[in-house]
Amino acid sequence: MYCSSRRAPAGTSQAHNHGTVSGTADLAAFFELPSDAVFEATLNDESATDESARQLGQARLEPAGFPPFHFEIDFDRNLIDARHRYIVSARVLSVTGIDPIGSGSSGVGKAV
C-alpha cells in the first residue's frame, strides 16, 4: 500500500490547538477487497525508541470502498513536539481483524 500525506494549510482549523493531516492511500497492486473491509489511517509519534508508537489521531472509512482512499486525521496540536518524528500509517482490515493486503506508512517529518 502506498500512502502520502500533507498538512492542512495554516488557518484552516477553527481552533488553535486543532490540526489535520490529510492524504491519499492506494494499493500497490489490484486486490479485490472483501465487502466488510475497513480502511484505517493513524498519525503516530514514533520518537520513543523504548516503547510503542503513541497514536495522536485516526481516520476510518467503514466500509472501505474502493481505492484510492482519501482521509483526514484530526489531532491536538498541543501533543506535537518539534523534536519528535511523526508517521502516518494506513491499513485495510476485514471484520475478522486480519489485514488482507498489508500495511503502509509515510513519514510526516518533524512537527506537524
PyMOL commands that set and color helices and strands:
alter all, ss='L'
color gray80, all
select helices_A, chain A and resi 77-79
alter helices_A, ss='H'
color red, helices_A
select strands_A, chain A and resi 2-7+18-26+38-45+54-61+69-76+86-93+103-109
alter strands_A, ss='S'
color yellow, strands_A
deselect
rebuild
show_as cartoon
